[in-house]
């Protein structure tokens, strides 16, 4: 082998000594950086997962706060033993939003510092860790710790009724949920006081055809022992409402003429227009939607244990109490009933039938009072003829209602604000909407 030819190769390799170390260091550096990045990403993912879990738990806390407040507003939560303000015996929309009634304050004063601050937080009804200390919360869970607090107010634009006996129609409930690691979520809901429009514009409201053609069929009984009155039976004071409210002039004339031989309040009859007619009777479509909704409420209530409603899918008879929805004809016998009665077929009363509350005969729109006796209806009554379920094609106008009293003896039908209010309270306040903010 020629040594002279191999010498340059050896020199060249000698110059390359140490390059493997450099390459190894570069590769190690790259791997180290990549590993560090991976560790950082993994740590961030773990931290984000922990944060997400904490936020979810805070969300559950806020959700629990809304549910607890709703439960209290529906009268399902017991108050503390602290003395209530004068005249207050139970929760309602007015005292729920009034700090002295909402909070754990003896006779409406002192106690919970939130009362002096003008904040209603339902501490009289919800189990705060200390109901009479500032900034306390309700504990939902301890491992991990999940808490909430609530504030009740009027929705923006709503005002408190001046009359102390009148409740606001809506409430805004805001709940803040607290989770681990300082996580916090805020939710709000608007709750309505009534499931449906509570307007009662007359002792008896008869929804007729446009222009009164065909006219309603109306017989109030030829006797001055038949009393039809809009004077409030609960207070003894005149309401200014008509005894009979109709939706066209022709029907109003019929009611006034027929009732001339009866004992009636003044005005005997009047035409109802615009907002004086409940929203669910503004159109046949609204009436059908109302019946659909009330039927579902009744079916759901009847399925509860204990039942909170009576649902009769094939008509029925008796003396109803509570919330009763009858799909079909219903016959009331001698005896007493109360509450909210909805009949989609014909309603027949026999003998001395007494009832306190709201009676809605919507569908067939047919009421027949038979027999003598001293029956009395105190509250409000509605009669409307509409296709339910919808015909094909669906009606666009109401039909002519029917009311007939063919019995003798004493009989009274009179407006009663207390009976109406008690009927409406049978249905739990509905939630109009929920949001996270």
C-alpha positions as a LaTeX table, in Angstrom:
\begin{tabular}{lrrr}
\hline
Residue & $x$ (\AA) & $y$ (\AA) & $z$ (\AA) \\
\hline
Unk1 & 0.00 & 0.00 & 0.00 \\
Unk2 & 1.33 & 3.44 & $-0.86$ \\
Unk3 & 1.66 & 5.42 & 2.39 \\
Unk4 & 1.91 & 8.61 & 0.46 \\
Unk5 & $-1.71$ & 8.24 & $-0.74$ \\
Unk6 & $-3.21$ & 7.45 & 2.71 \\
Unk7 & $-1.69$ & 10.35 & 4.56 \\
Unk8 & $-4.20$ & 12.99 & 3.35 \\
Unk9 & $-7.10$ & 10.74 & 4.43 \\
Unk10 & $-5.66$ & 10.40 & 7.90 \\
Unk11 & $-5.19$ & 14.14 & 8.12 \\
Unk12 & $-8.74$ & 14.74 & 7.02 \\
Unk13 & $-10.15$ & 12.34 & 9.64 \\
Unk14 & $-7.99$ & 13.95 & 12.26 \\
Unk15 & $-9.65$ & 17.27 & 11.49 \\
Unk16 & $-13.08$ & 15.70 & 12.02 \\
Unk17 & $-12.38$ & 14.53 & 15.53 \\
Unk18 & $-15.06$ & 15.80 & 18.03 \\
Unk19 & $-17.84$ & 16.30 & 15.45 \\
Unk20 & $-19.80$ & 13.36 & 16.83 \\
Unk21 & $-19.85$ & 15.03 & 20.22 \\
Unk22 & $-21.16$ & 18.25 & 18.72 \\
Unk23 & $-23.90$ & 16.39 & 16.84 \\
Unk24 & $-24.83$ & 14.48 & 19.98 \\
Unk25 & $-25.06$ & 17.71 & 21.96 \\
Unk26 & $-27.23$ & 19.32 & 19.29 \\
Unk27 & $-29.56$ & 16.35 & 19.22 \\
Unk28 & $-29.70$ & 16.29 & 23.03 \\
Unk29 & $-30.52$ & 20.00 & 23.07 \\
Unk30 & $-33.34$ & 19.52 & 20.59 \\
Unk31 & $-34.71$ & 16.58 & 22.60 \\
Unk32 & $-34.39$ & 18.55 & 25.83 \\
Unk33 & $-36.31$ & 21.51 & 24.38 \\
Unk34 & $-38.98$ & 19.21 & 22.95 \\
Unk35 & $-39.27$ & 17.36 & 26.25 \\
Unk36 & $-39.54$ & 20.61 & 28.16 \\
Unk37 & $-42.25$ & 21.82 & 25.82 \\
Unk38 & $-44.11$ & 18.56 & 26.21 \\
Unk39 & $-43.89$ & 18.79 & 29.99 \\
Unk40 & $-45.13$ & 22.38 & 29.86 \\
Unk41 & $-48.05$ & 21.50 & 27.57 \\
Unk42 & $-48.95$ & 18.55 & 29.79 \\
Unk43 & $-48.81$ & 20.75 & 32.90 \\
Unk44 & $-50.95$ & 23.40 & 31.24 \\
Unk45 & $-53.46$ & 20.76 & 30.13 \\
Unk46 & $-53.65$ & 19.41 & 33.66 \\
Unk47 & $-54.08$ & 22.92 & 35.06 \\
Unk48 & $-56.76$ & 23.70 & 32.49 \\
Unk49 & $-58.54$ & 20.46 & 33.35 \\
Unk50 & $-58.45$ & 21.38 & 37.03 \\
Unk51 & $-59.73$ & 24.89 & 36.25 \\
Unk52 & $-62.50$ & 23.50 & 34.04 \\
Unk53 & $-63.56$ & 21.11 & 36.78 \\
Unk54 & $-63.61$ & 23.91 & 39.33 \\
Unk55 & $-65.66$ & 26.12 & 37.01 \\
Unk56 & $-68.09$ & 23.27 & 36.37 \\
Unk57 & $-68.49$ & 22.80 & 40.11 \\
Unk58 & $-69.10$ & 26.54 & 40.51 \\
Unk59 & $-71.71$ & 26.28 & 37.75 \\
Unk60 & $-73.43$ & 23.49 & 39.66 \\
Unk61 & $-73.41$ & 25.74 & 42.72 \\
Unk62 & $-75.11$ & 28.59 & 40.84 \\
Unk63 & $-77.62$ & 26.16 & 39.36 \\
Unk64 & $-78.37$ & 24.81 & 42.85 \\
Unk65 & $-78.95$ & 28.38 & 44.04 \\
Unk66 & $-81.53$ & 29.05 & 41.34 \\
Unk67 & $-83.31$ & 25.79 & 42.08 \\
Unk68 & $-83.36$ & 26.45 & 45.83 \\
Unk69 & $-84.74$ & 29.96 & 45.30 \\
Unk70 & $-87.43$ & 28.63 & 42.95 \\
Unk71 & $-88.32$ & 25.97 & 45.50 \\
Unk72 & $-88.73$ & 28.67 & 48.14 \\
Unk73 & $-90.82$ & 30.91 & 45.87 \\
Unk74 & $-93.14$ & 27.97 & 45.23 \\
Unk75 & $-93.72$ & 27.62 & 48.96 \\
Unk76 & $-91.76$ & 24.40 & 49.39 \\
Unk77 & $-89.15$ & 25.68 & 51.83 \\
Unk78 & $-89.75$ & 26.12 & 55.56 \\
Unk79 & $-88.88$ & 29.51 & 57.06 \\
Unk80 & $-86.70$ & 29.99 & 60.11 \\
Unk81 & $-88.27$ & 30.41 & 63.54 \\
Unk82 & $-87.45$ & 34.13 & 63.47 \\
Unk83 & $-90.58$ & 36.27 & 63.86 \\
Unk84 & $-91.99$ & 37.48 & 60.55 \\
Unk85 & $-93.05$ & 41.06 & 59.84 \\
Unk86 & $-96.58$ & 41.95 & 60.91 \\
Unk87 & $-99.20$ & 40.46 & 58.61 \\
Unk88 & $-96.78$ & 38.05 & 56.91 \\
Unk89 & $-97.49$ & 34.34 & 57.26 \\
Unk90 & $-95.88$ & 32.80 & 54.17 \\
Unk91 & $-93.61$ & 33.63 & 51.28 \\
Unk92 & $-95.00$ & 35.45 & 48.27 \\
Unk93 & $-93.47$ & 37.51 & 45.50 \\
Unk94 & $-93.79$ & 40.72 & 47.47 \\
Unk95 & $-92.06$ & 39.64 & 50.66 \\
Unk96 & $-89.49$ & 37.57 & 48.72 \\
Unk97 & $-88.15$ & 40.79 & 47.18 \\
Unk98 & $-88.64$ & 42.94 & 50.30 \\
Unk99 & $-85.46$ & 42.65 & 52.43 \\
Unk100 & $-87.28$ & 42.57 & 55.78 \\
Unk101 & $-89.49$ & 39.70 & 54.63 \\
Unk102 & $-86.92$ & 37.89 & 52.52 \\
Unk103 & $-84.12$ & 37.89 & 55.08 \\
Unk104 & $-83.78$ & 36.38 & 58.55 \\
Unk105 & $-84.67$ & 39.61 & 60.34 \\
Unk106 & $-86.91$ & 39.57 & 63.44 \\
Unk107 & $-90.16$ & 41.37 & 62.61 \\
Unk108 & $-88.41$ & 42.65 & 59.47 \\
Unk109 & $-85.59$ & 44.54 & 61.20 \\
Unk110 & $-82.03$ & 43.80 & 62.29 \\
Unk111 & $-80.72$ & 40.28 & 62.09 \\
Unk112 & $-79.28$ & 39.68 & 58.64 \\
Unk113 & $-77.11$ & 42.72 & 57.73 \\
Unk114 & $-78.35$ & 42.41 & 54.15 \\
Unk115 & $-81.69$ & 43.84 & 55.30 \\
Unk116 & $-80.14$ & 47.16 & 56.33 \\
Unk117 & $-78.22$ & 47.14 & 53.04 \\
Unk118 & $-81.48$ & 46.79 & 51.12 \\
Unk119 & $-80.59$ & 43.39 & 49.64 \\
Unk120 & $-83.09$ & 40.52 & 49.57 \\
Unk121 & $-81.23$ & 37.20 & 49.69 \\
Unk122 & $-83.88$ & 34.79 & 51.00 \\
Unk123 & $-81.94$ & 34.03 & 54.20 \\
Unk124 & $-85.28$ & 33.48 & 55.97 \\
Unk125 & $-85.87$ & 30.55 & 53.61 \\
Unk126 & $-82.46$ & 29.25 & 52.47 \\
Unk127 & $-79.91$ & 27.47 & 54.74 \\
Unk128 & $-77.04$ & 29.96 & 54.77 \\
Unk129 & $-74.18$ & 28.92 & 57.08 \\
Unk130 & $-75.09$ & 31.91 & 59.22 \\
Unk131 & $-78.37$ & 33.55 & 58.29 \\
Unk132 & $-77.67$ & 36.64 & 60.37 \\
Unk133 & $-74.09$ & 37.34 & 59.31 \\
Unk134 & $-72.83$ & 39.24 & 56.29 \\
Unk135 & $-71.30$ & 37.54 & 53.24 \\
Unk136 & $-72.27$ & 34.01 & 54.23 \\
Unk137 & $-73.20$ & 31.36 & 51.70 \\
Unk138 & $-75.17$ & 28.16 & 51.39 \\
Unk139 & $-72.93$ & 25.07 & 51.28 \\
Unk140 & $-73.86$ & 22.47 & 48.67 \\
Unk141 & $-70.87$ & 20.13 & 49.10 \\
Unk142 & $-67.74$ & 19.93 & 51.23 \\
Unk143 & $-65.45$ & 17.65 & 49.22 \\
Unk144 & $-64.77$ & 19.79 & 47.31 \\
Unk145 & $-66.42$ & 22.88 & 48.78 \\
Unk146 & $-69.25$ & 24.15 & 46.57 \\
Unk147 & $-71.38$ & 27.11 & 47.70 \\
Unk148 & $-73.88$ & 29.66 & 46.45 \\
Unk149 & $-75.67$ & 32.83 & 47.41 \\
Unk150 & $-78.69$ & 34.49 & 45.84 \\
Unk151 & $-80.15$ & 37.96 & 45.41 \\
Unk152 & $-83.79$ & 38.65 & 44.55 \\
Unk153 & $-84.85$ & 41.87 & 42.84 \\
Unk154 & $-87.33$ & 43.23 & 40.32 \\
Unk155 & $-86.43$ & 42.92 & 36.62 \\
Unk156 & $-85.24$ & 46.09 & 34.94 \\
Unk157 & $-88.24$ & 48.29 & 34.17 \\
Unk158 & $-90.60$ & 46.60 & 36.64 \\
Unk159 & $-91.86$ & 48.57 & 39.64 \\
Unk160 & $-93.25$ & 47.46 & 42.97 \\
Unk161 & $-97.05$ & 47.88 & 43.10 \\
Unk162 & $-98.10$ & 50.74 & 45.36 \\
Unk163 & $-100.91$ & 48.67 & 46.88 \\
Unk164 & $-99.28$ & 46.62 & 49.68 \\
Unk165 & $-101.70$ & 43.78 & 49.00 \\
Unk166 & $-100.61$ & 43.42 & 45.37 \\
Unk167 & $-97.58$ & 41.33 & 44.43 \\
Unk168 & $-95.15$ & 42.11 & 41.61 \\
Unk169 & $-95.79$ & 40.02 & 38.52 \\
Unk170 & $-92.13$ & 38.97 & 38.01 \\
Unk171 & $-88.94$ & 38.52 & 40.00 \\
Unk172 & $-85.29$ & 38.43 & 38.96 \\
Unk173 & $-83.24$ & 35.84 & 40.87 \\
Unk174 & $-79.44$ & 36.03 & 40.58 \\
Unk175 & $-77.31$ & 33.19 & 41.93 \\
Unk176 & $-73.53$ & 33.07 & 42.30 \\
Unk177 & $-71.89$ & 29.66 & 42.57 \\
Unk178 & $-68.46$ & 29.17 & 44.15 \\
Unk179 & $-66.13$ & 26.25 & 43.45 \\
Unk180 & $-62.56$ & 25.26 & 44.37 \\
Unk181 & $-59.56$ & 27.46 & 43.52 \\
Unk182 & $-61.65$ & 30.63 & 43.52 \\
Unk183 & $-63.88$ & 29.50 & 40.64 \\
Unk184 & $-67.11$ & 31.50 & 40.33 \\
Unk185 & $-70.14$ & 31.33 & 38.07 \\
Unk186 & $-73.16$ & 33.63 & 37.93 \\
Unk187 & $-76.61$ & 32.74 & 36.65 \\
Unk188 & $-79.97$ & 34.49 & 36.66 \\
Unk189 & $-83.59$ & 33.64 & 35.98 \\
Unk190 & $-86.87$ & 35.54 & 35.70 \\
Unk191 & $-89.82$ & 33.93 & 37.45 \\
Unk192 & $-93.45$ & 34.86 & 36.77 \\
Unk193 & $-96.01$ & 34.90 & 39.55 \\
Unk194 & $-98.74$ & 33.32 & 37.44 \\
Unk195 & $-98.78$ & 30.54 & 34.87 \\
Unk196 & $-101.29$ & 32.43 & 32.74 \\
Unk197 & $-102.69$ & 35.93 & 32.41 \\
Unk198 & $-104.50$ & 36.54 & 35.72 \\
Unk199 & $-106.85$ & 39.19 & 34.32 \\
Unk200 & $-110.45$ & 38.66 & 35.44 \\
Unk201 & $-112.34$ & 41.49 & 33.68 \\
Unk202 & $-115.85$ & 40.56 & 34.84 \\
Unk203 & $-117.72$ & 38.20 & 37.11 \\
Unk204 & $-118.52$ & 36.25 & 33.94 \\
Unk205 & $-116.60$ & 36.74 & 30.70 \\
Unk206 & $-118.34$ & 35.55 & 27.54 \\
Unk207 & $-116.15$ & 35.54 & 24.43 \\
Unk208 & $-118.37$ & 35.79 & 21.35 \\
Unk209 & $-118.21$ & 36.00 & 17.60 \\
Unk210 & $-116.91$ & 39.06 & 15.74 \\
Unk211 & $-119.75$ & 41.56 & 15.46 \\
Unk212 & $-122.09$ & 39.27 & 17.43 \\
Unk213 & $-123.20$ & 37.13 & 14.49 \\
Unk214 & $-124.29$ & 34.59 & 15.40 \\
Unk215 & $-125.28$ & 35.91 & 18.81 \\
Unk216 & $-124.60$ & 34.07 & 22.03 \\
Unk217 & $-127.29$ & 31.96 & 23.69 \\
Unk218 & $-127.91$ & 33.43 & 27.14 \\
Unk219 & $-130.60$ & 32.75 & 29.76 \\
Unk220 & $-129.89$ & 33.95 & 33.31 \\
Unk221 & $-133.17$ & 32.73 & 34.82 \\
Unk222 & $-136.28$ & 34.81 & 35.31 \\
Unk223 & $-135.95$ & 35.49 & 39.04 \\
Unk224 & $-134.68$ & 38.27 & 41.22 \\
Unk225 & $-133.39$ & 35.55 & 43.55 \\
Unk226 & $-130.64$ & 34.97 & 41.03 \\
Unk227 & $-127.79$ & 37.27 & 41.97 \\
Unk228 & $-125.04$ & 38.22 & 39.51 \\
Unk229 & $-122.56$ & 40.62 & 41.03 \\
Unk230 & $-119.12$ & 42.09 & 40.47 \\
Unk231 & $-118.98$ & 43.46 & 44.02 \\
Unk232 & $-115.95$ & 41.76 & 45.56 \\
Unk233 & $-117.19$ & 39.08 & 47.93 \\
Unk234 & $-113.79$ & 39.08 & 49.65 \\
Unk235 & $-113.82$ & 42.77 & 50.57 \\
Unk236 & $-117.45$ & 43.83 & 50.16 \\
Unk237 & $-116.28$ & 46.67 & 47.93 \\
Unk238 & $-117.43$ & 47.45 & 44.38 \\
Unk239 & $-114.86$ & 46.66 & 41.70 \\
Unk240 & $-116.32$ & 48.73 & 38.87 \\
Unk241 & $-116.25$ & 45.60 & 36.72 \\
Unk242 & $-119.33$ & 44.47 & 34.82 \\
Unk243 & $-121.25$ & 41.46 & 36.04 \\
Unk244 & $-121.17$ & 40.18 & 32.45 \\
Unk245 & $-118.33$ & 41.04 & 30.10 \\
Unk246 & $-118.75$ & 40.33 & 26.39 \\
Unk247 & $-116.64$ & 40.94 & 23.31 \\
Unk248 & $-119.29$ & 42.57 & 21.13 \\
Unk249 & $-122.12$ & 45.04 & 21.63 \\
Unk250 & $-124.86$ & 42.65 & 20.57 \\
Unk251 & $-124.00$ & 40.11 & 23.23 \\
Unk252 & $-123.72$ & 42.86 & 25.85 \\
Unk253 & $-127.26$ & 43.98 & 25.01 \\
Unk254 & $-128.51$ & 40.40 & 25.31 \\
Unk255 & $-126.89$ & 39.97 & 28.72 \\
Unk256 & $-128.24$ & 43.27 & 30.04 \\
Unk257 & $-131.76$ & 42.53 & 28.77 \\
Unk258 & $-131.88$ & 38.99 & 30.10 \\
Unk259 & $-130.46$ & 39.95 & 33.50 \\
Unk260 & $-132.99$ & 42.76 & 34.00 \\
Unk261 & $-135.18$ & 40.41 & 36.03 \\
Unk262 & $-132.24$ & 39.32 & 38.20 \\
Unk263 & $-130.43$ & 41.08 & 40.98 \\
Unk264 & $-127.27$ & 42.42 & 39.39 \\
Unk265 & $-124.52$ & 44.87 & 40.17 \\
Unk266 & $-123.88$ & 47.95 & 38.05 \\
Unk267 & $-122.77$ & 47.91 & 35.32 \\
Unk268 & $-124.72$ & 44.80 & 34.43 \\
Unk269 & $-122.95$ & 44.23 & 31.11 \\
Unk270 & $-120.15$ & 45.86 & 29.13 \\
Unk271 & $-118.03$ & 45.23 & 26.06 \\
Unk272 & $-114.47$ & 44.17 & 26.85 \\
Unk273 & $-111.70$ & 45.30 & 24.53 \\
Unk274 & $-107.94$ & 45.14 & 24.16 \\
Unk275 & $-105.89$ & 44.25 & 27.23 \\
Unk276 & $-108.99$ & 43.86 & 29.40 \\
Unk277 & $-109.43$ & 40.50 & 27.66 \\
Unk278 & $-106.93$ & 37.90 & 28.95 \\
Unk279 & $-104.14$ & 37.14 & 26.50 \\
Unk280 & $-105.19$ & 33.50 & 26.15 \\
Unk281 & $-108.60$ & 34.61 & 24.89 \\
Unk282 & $-107.36$ & 37.18 & 22.39 \\
Unk283 & $-107.63$ & 34.68 & 19.52 \\
Unk284 & $-108.62$ & 31.06 & 18.85 \\
Unk285 & $-104.95$ & 30.19 & 18.30 \\
Unk286 & $-104.04$ & 31.63 & 21.71 \\
Unk287 & $-106.91$ & 29.71 & 23.33 \\
Unk288 & $-105.82$ & 26.44 & 21.74 \\
Unk289 & $-102.21$ & 26.97 & 22.85 \\
Unk290 & $-103.46$ & 27.74 & 26.35 \\
Unk291 & $-105.48$ & 24.54 & 26.52 \\
Unk292 & $-102.51$ & 22.52 & 25.23 \\
Unk293 & $-100.29$ & 24.00 & 27.94 \\
Unk294 & $-102.80$ & 23.61 & 30.76 \\
Unk295 & $-103.53$ & 20.04 & 29.73 \\
Unk296 & $-99.82$ & 19.22 & 29.97 \\
Unk297 & $-99.56$ & 20.88 & 33.38 \\
Unk298 & $-102.53$ & 18.86 & 34.61 \\
Unk299 & $-101.14$ & 15.60 & 33.24 \\
Unk300 & $-97.74$ & 16.28 & 34.81 \\
Unk301 & $-99.34$ & 17.27 & 38.12 \\
Unk302 & $-101.54$ & 14.19 & 38.17 \\
Unk303 & $-98.46$ & 11.99 & 37.68 \\
Unk304 & $-96.65$ & 13.46 & 40.69 \\
Unk305 & $-96.68$ & 11.81 & 44.11 \\
Unk306 & $-98.64$ & 13.19 & 45.80 \\
Unk307 & $-100.68$ & 14.49 & 42.87 \\
Unk308 & $-100.88$ & 18.26 & 42.46 \\
Unk309 & $-103.62$ & 18.21 & 39.82 \\
Unk310 & $-106.55$ & 16.15 & 38.57 \\
Unk311 & $-106.64$ & 15.22 & 34.91 \\
Unk312 & $-109.83$ & 13.74 & 33.45 \\
Unk313 & $-109.17$ & 12.62 & 29.86 \\
Unk314 & $-112.72$ & 11.40 & 29.20 \\
Unk315 & $-114.97$ & 13.82 & 31.07 \\
Unk316 & $-116.09$ & 13.44 & 34.65 \\
Unk317 & $-118.30$ & 14.52 & 37.52 \\
Unk318 & $-118.13$ & 15.49 & 41.16 \\
Unk319 & $-117.14$ & 18.49 & 43.22 \\
Unk320 & $-113.61$ & 19.41 & 42.13 \\
Unk321 & $-110.93$ & 20.77 & 44.40 \\
Unk322 & $-107.49$ & 22.04 & 43.47 \\
Unk323 & $-106.46$ & 22.23 & 39.83 \\
Unk324 & $-108.77$ & 20.13 & 37.66 \\
Unk325 & $-108.56$ & 19.81 & 33.88 \\
Unk326 & $-111.46$ & 17.98 & 32.26 \\
Unk327 & $-111.16$ & 17.00 & 28.62 \\
Unk328 & $-114.82$ & 16.62 & 27.75 \\
Unk329 & $-118.05$ & 17.19 & 29.66 \\
Unk330 & $-118.17$ & 17.70 & 33.42 \\
Unk331 & $-121.14$ & 17.54 & 35.78 \\
Unk332 & $-121.07$ & 19.16 & 39.21 \\
Unk333 & $-123.54$ & 17.85 & 41.76 \\
Unk334 & $-124.76$ & 19.27 & 45.05 \\
Unk335 & $-121.81$ & 20.02 & 47.27 \\
Unk336 & $-118.81$ & 22.30 & 47.48 \\
Unk337 & $-115.75$ & 22.62 & 45.29 \\
Unk338 & $-112.89$ & 25.06 & 44.96 \\
Unk339 & $-109.79$ & 25.87 & 42.98 \\
Unk340 & $-109.23$ & 26.08 & 39.23 \\
Unk341 & $-111.58$ & 24.13 & 36.98 \\
Unk342 & $-111.01$ & 23.94 & 33.23 \\
Unk343 & $-113.66$ & 22.16 & 31.16 \\
Unk344 & $-113.28$ & 21.73 & 27.41 \\
Unk345 & $-116.75$ & 20.22 & 26.91 \\
Unk346 & $-120.10$ & 21.11 & 28.46 \\
Unk347 & $-120.27$ & 22.11 & 32.12 \\
Unk348 & $-123.49$ & 21.16 & 33.91 \\
Unk349 & $-124.33$ & 22.02 & 37.50 \\
Unk350 & $-127.17$ & 20.33 & 39.36 \\
Unk351 & $-128.87$ & 21.45 & 42.55 \\
Unk352 & $-127.01$ & 23.34 & 45.25 \\
Unk353 & $-123.58$ & 23.47 & 43.64 \\
Unk354 & $-121.09$ & 25.72 & 45.42 \\
Unk355 & $-117.69$ & 26.64 & 44.05 \\
Unk356 & $-114.95$ & 29.08 & 45.09 \\
Unk357 & $-112.37$ & 29.90 & 42.45 \\
Unk358 & $-111.95$ & 30.17 & 38.69 \\
Unk359 & $-114.09$ & 28.26 & 36.20 \\
Unk360 & $-112.92$ & 28.25 & 32.57 \\
Unk361 & $-115.23$ & 26.56 & 30.08 \\
Unk362 & $-113.17$ & 26.87 & 26.92 \\
Unk363 & $-113.79$ & 24.59 & 23.97 \\
Unk364 & $-117.47$ & 23.72 & 23.68 \\
Unk365 & $-118.16$ & 26.97 & 25.56 \\
Unk366 & $-121.39$ & 25.56 & 27.00 \\
Unk367 & $-122.65$ & 26.04 & 30.58 \\
Unk368 & $-125.98$ & 24.73 & 31.79 \\
Unk369 & $-127.16$ & 25.34 & 35.37 \\
Unk370 & $-129.98$ & 22.95 & 36.24 \\
Unk371 & $-132.22$ & 22.55 & 39.26 \\
Unk372 & $-133.06$ & 24.70 & 42.22 \\
Unk373 & $-131.30$ & 25.22 & 45.50 \\
Unk374 & $-129.01$ & 27.84 & 46.92 \\
Unk375 & $-125.84$ & 27.24 & 44.98 \\
Unk376 & $-123.19$ & 29.95 & 44.99 \\
Unk377 & $-120.19$ & 30.52 & 42.71 \\
Unk378 & $-117.61$ & 32.94 & 44.11 \\
Unk379 & $-114.65$ & 33.91 & 41.94 \\
Unk380 & $-114.53$ & 34.37 & 38.19 \\
Unk381 & $-116.04$ & 32.57 & 35.21 \\
Unk382 & $-115.04$ & 32.38 & 31.54 \\
Unk383 & $-116.97$ & 30.89 & 28.62 \\
Unk384 & $-115.50$ & 30.67 & 25.11 \\
Unk385 & $-116.29$ & 28.45 & 22.14 \\
Unk386 & $-113.24$ & 27.35 & 20.16 \\
Unk387 & $-112.04$ & 24.33 & 18.20 \\
Unk388 & $-109.76$ & 22.27 & 20.41 \\
Unk389 & $-108.01$ & 20.34 & 19.10 \\
Unk390 & $-107.85$ & 22.49 & 16.00 \\
Unk391 & $-110.27$ & 21.73 & 13.18 \\
Unk392 & $-109.15$ & 21.58 & 9.57 \\
Unk393 & $-109.01$ & 24.38 & 8.69 \\
Unk394 & $-108.53$ & 25.85 & 12.16 \\
Unk395 & $-111.01$ & 28.47 & 13.32 \\
Unk396 & $-109.87$ & 32.05 & 13.04 \\
Unk397 & $-112.80$ & 33.44 & 15.08 \\
Unk398 & $-114.50$ & 32.33 & 18.27 \\
Unk399 & $-117.94$ & 30.77 & 18.11 \\
Unk400 & $-121.00$ & 31.86 & 20.08 \\
Unk401 & $-120.94$ & 30.90 & 23.80 \\
Unk402 & $-123.87$ & 29.32 & 25.65 \\
Unk403 & $-125.09$ & 30.00 & 29.20 \\
Unk404 & $-128.40$ & 28.80 & 30.54 \\
Unk405 & $-129.92$ & 28.82 & 34.03 \\
Unk406 & $-133.21$ & 26.96 & 34.15 \\
Unk407 & $-133.54$ & 26.39 & 37.90 \\
Unk408 & $-135.48$ & 28.14 & 40.62 \\
Unk409 & $-134.59$ & 29.22 & 44.15 \\
Unk410 & $-131.75$ & 31.34 & 45.41 \\
Unk411 & $-128.52$ & 31.30 & 43.41 \\
Unk412 & $-125.49$ & 33.55 & 43.47 \\
Unk413 & $-122.61$ & 34.14 & 41.10 \\
Unk414 & $-120.26$ & 36.79 & 42.46 \\
Unk415 & $-116.77$ & 38.09 & 41.84 \\
Unk416 & $-114.27$ & 37.19 & 44.58 \\
Unk417 & $-110.67$ & 38.41 & 44.42 \\
Unk418 & $-109.48$ & 36.08 & 47.17 \\
Unk419 & $-110.99$ & 33.00 & 45.53 \\
Unk420 & $-109.39$ & 34.01 & 42.22 \\
Unk421 & $-106.00$ & 34.52 & 43.84 \\
Unk422 & $-106.18$ & 31.19 & 45.64 \\
Unk423 & $-106.98$ & 29.45 & 42.36 \\
Unk424 & $-103.98$ & 31.00 & 40.64 \\
Unk425 & $-101.69$ & 29.97 & 43.51 \\
Unk426 & $-102.44$ & 26.33 & 42.79 \\
Unk427 & $-100.07$ & 26.50 & 39.83 \\
Unk428 & $-96.33$ & 26.86 & 40.58 \\
Unk429 & $-94.64$ & 30.07 & 39.40 \\
Unk430 & $-93.09$ & 29.37 & 35.99 \\
Unk431 & $-89.54$ & 30.24 & 34.95 \\
Unk432 & $-89.57$ & 32.57 & 31.96 \\
Unk433 & $-85.88$ & 32.33 & 31.18 \\
Unk434 & $-82.42$ & 31.44 & 32.52 \\
Unk435 & $-79.09$ & 32.97 & 31.54 \\
Unk436 & $-75.43$ & 32.86 & 32.54 \\
Unk437 & $-73.59$ & 36.14 & 32.93 \\
\hline
\end{tabular}
